Amino acid sequence: MSAKQLALFGKTKAMEAMIDDFLDKVSEGGMRFEQDVAAYVDGGVSEQLTEKVGRMRELEGEGNRLRREIETQLYREMLIPDFRADVLSLLEDLNFLLGRIEDIFLAMTVEHPEIDDPFKADFKLLAQTAVKTVEAAVLATRAFFRNITAVRDHLAKVGFHEEEADQIATHLKRQIFGSELSLDRKMHLRYFVDKIDDLADEAEDVGDWLAIYTIKRSL
């Protein structure tokens, strides 16, 4: 195995495990978001969905705790001094995605956007595609730590899914503004379309920075 394929932390299994746990939280947040948005679109706000907001908040809190613990350990044990700032910035950006996921879903349960039948399938598809973008960024991050030669393939999927989300969002907004809904309802739905689409954009931003970090590691 070449030097470029070696795991970033080598034999530091405890740090690898902590980072895996953190990335698991981000992945779980994405999966829950996709499921919970679909449940909201199909059934509106329910007591069960309100409880799911609490779980989202717990995930974000766990992500924050793990990120701080990783930061402390990196400095305490003086690990990867050449890449420490990049790693911490990457984890902070991923944790931001987890927070964004919670914010969007909380806003839906507070503001109660009314999603009519003609828009339901595309709303669910948009959330699903945004989550695919987030998950591709998570997989690219796992590769960055374990097998850097695999990062590029995952980053290509980040870009693919982000572009797909943009197309779905544009199509959905055309449907909304071409409908007979009142302007205030159109604007309300457009707000949530943009918020979910922004999640994919922010995941792509993580991918863009990860591409830079990968080049730096490969030098």
Disulfide bonds with the S-S distance in Angstrom:
none
